[in-house]
Amino acid sequence: YAIKLFNAANPSFNVQLVSVDDQGDPSEAAKVAPAIGANSKIIGLVGPAYSGATIASLPYYKAGRLALISPSATRVSLTDPKNKSDYGQPVFHRVVATDDKQGPALAKFATKGVSSPKVFVFDDQSAYAAPFAKYVIDALPSQKAANVGTDSVPADTKDYTATIAKIKSSGANVVIYTGYYTAAALFVKQLRSDTSLKNVIFAGGDGVLNKEFINLAGPSSEGARLTGQATLADANPKVAAAYKAANGKDAGIYAVETYDATTMFLQAINAGNTTRDAILKYIKSTTFKGIGGATYAFTANGDIKEGGSTGFVVSSGQLVSKGTIK
């Protein structure tokens, strides 16, 4: 959508979108990244979306000096120069808050208003979820919340009986899951099937923040507390309405970040930068204005200098924004 608007406003350009699906899977990412890294006609990449897939792709994108701006890869190690295997420089950038900031925000939002919060935290063993869970756990004492149990189960788990038994025995009144929405939907349906756990708060991070979580979980998703980034409707209602009118549907999660990452590349192109090296230099040295009014500039390690998390509650089958978590 952003590219279409740009081409219409700048007829001297004909920017093309090349879509590549790594399926959020590191093994798939390692298959598709080599061709993208080697194709010099591709001068910027919006993505990868997932942290694990990003790590698997980085050798090929680094070799090609292809600038990356991810809307959603939040693993801290991607911008930590001490982590030689995951560190994404000189090419990796992101327009999203990292897990070391989202973890405390999720801990705060999940336990807000809960008397004597007793929290059970579990993950899906992924490159995203496992370290994210640790940031949540480490932040619980600051919320006067007790960590009463943990678990770590594969993302393809179908039967959560064992985890639910641990939750019951722990006496938890808050459950925080740091994995992705498909598994979260299956889990929460099984959790709510136990009537003794119907009042336990379920919370998740940006991996769960997706309308498909509601579609898959149905009524069991009601009341879920989720953290992530502001929706396009929250950030810029006018653009959200125009997008819906043009596409017949609302923009999805991470629309703001994806739109902003795309327009950064388009701004670079409009300024006359049409090679990978020129694009990379421009991205690193320029300040950008986001669609929601945010000002973006990247640190030397590829993070945005400012950023925060928004809290959402599932209510009547909709994601309802509760504003920035402060």
Summary of the structure (lengths in Angstrom):
residues: 326
radius of gyration: 20.1
end to end distance: 32.0
largest distance: 65.6
contacts: 1120
relative contact order: 0.13
helix: 44%
strand: 16%
